[in-house]
Amino acid sequence: MIIRRPLPYLPDSIRYFSRIRPLGMAVWLDSCQPAAPSGRFDILSAAPIESFSFFQQQNQGCPFVQLDLLLSKHRVKSQPSQDLPFCGGAIGHFGYDLGRTIEALPEQACNDMSYPDMQVGIYLWAIIVDHQQERCELVMQPSMSSADQNRIEQLLSALNQQNPTATDTGAFTLKRPFRANVTPEQYKHSLATIDDYIHAGDCYQVNFAQRFSSEFSGDPLQAYIKLRDAAPVPFAAYIESPQGSVLSLSPERFLELNDGEVSTRPIKGTRPTHRDQTKNQAEVDDLLSSTKDRAENLMIVDLLRNDLSKACKFGSVKVPSLFALESYANVHHLVSTVTGQLDSDKSAVALLRSCFPGGSITGAPKLRAMEIIEELEPHRRSVYCGSIGYISFCGRMDTSITIRTLLLENSRIHCWAGGGIVADSEIDAEYQETFNKVNNLLHCLEDTIPSH
């Protein structure tokens, strides 16, 4: 039986995270409640019983097979609980370039990072915060030793309302403004090349991105705290490992698996928000009536229907929602929902592999779009456009698409932004859209640059 211990409900999980962070390899899957729409659970843990780092360039075999084996090694048969999203299992990130272990891709973009393509830990316990029920509890696998159970319980029992909130861990400082890895001229040339490919019949859509980089000093957690205040989203995450930190402010779910039911919610179609309500409503109306954005969204829905069908029962894949409007702090989005029923002989990891990387951030057809991305983007994407999430021992899985995501490693910080390019895309508008998506994140951290 899963061990469950009640904990005080705290509307902000930062105090719990600060408490467990010193244990090492801490993870915080953060729903940013109550500010973000549609979120519910926060999942926090640390000190995994085993971790796995995969580097594609080291030719380590298939990472998805190894992840399945790792889960099987530690799995204790656990019955799903309707009120628990996670009862122990794998938590981590899955970088975009894991796609190279699935498809043969050219080697053209510069790989200038040392961060692993996959970094997961096997966690036998977690703090689960249910903001809908205003409930919090410690969940532990019975395979944990009594000593480890007591250690975690004692650590959390010392928590109280007066404990520091992580503001005393050292300031975060950006050393200079972010710089893009492409010039405006290079960006426009790449989009013109994509347009040529589209009109030649190579593809229908390509998601093209640019990377913004700087240097930093101080505590990455402080950067995350600033960012989540500026951009609350339902699929945020903060992950620490010996190789660096991932700070994700993603609004987009990738794959959810619950009791055999699969769903994915691709985002395609973006407009900026405005404080002026008349301008804001005009952006909403323009997005909802845009034939270009609806066509772009529909293309990705069709791609994801195909991806889900590889792991779902025949005839079970449906589209219950098309072109729904979702609004966030800085942008409005069009979001659709695709669902299916997992095949009885397929695992959660097999489902993840069959859909990886997410079609909403590649283009269509997926393989040709990925080849063009490799040709035109100067640097490998690393964590960007991959995924973050959990695969629970009880069979549940929930993952995000790592857009609006930053990677901090070796005193360098990177953030990416892109958009889907189609036949009638306007180059200037697409270029501006990349800034609309991340300007609030970049400016938030640029405020920490010391004045001289």
Helices and strands as residue ranges (DSSP letters): E 3-7, H 14-20, G 21-23, E 27-30, E 41-45, E 50-54, G 56-58, H 63-74, E 89-94, G 96-101, E 118-123, E 125-130, E 135-140, H 146-157, E 172-174, E 179-180, H 184-199, E 205-218, H 220-230, E 235-241, E 244-250, E 253-258, E 261-264, E 267-272, H 277-289, H 291-309, E 318-327, E 331-341, H 348-354, G 359-361, E 363-364, H 366-376, E 387-392, E 397-401, E 405-409, E 412-421, H 427-446
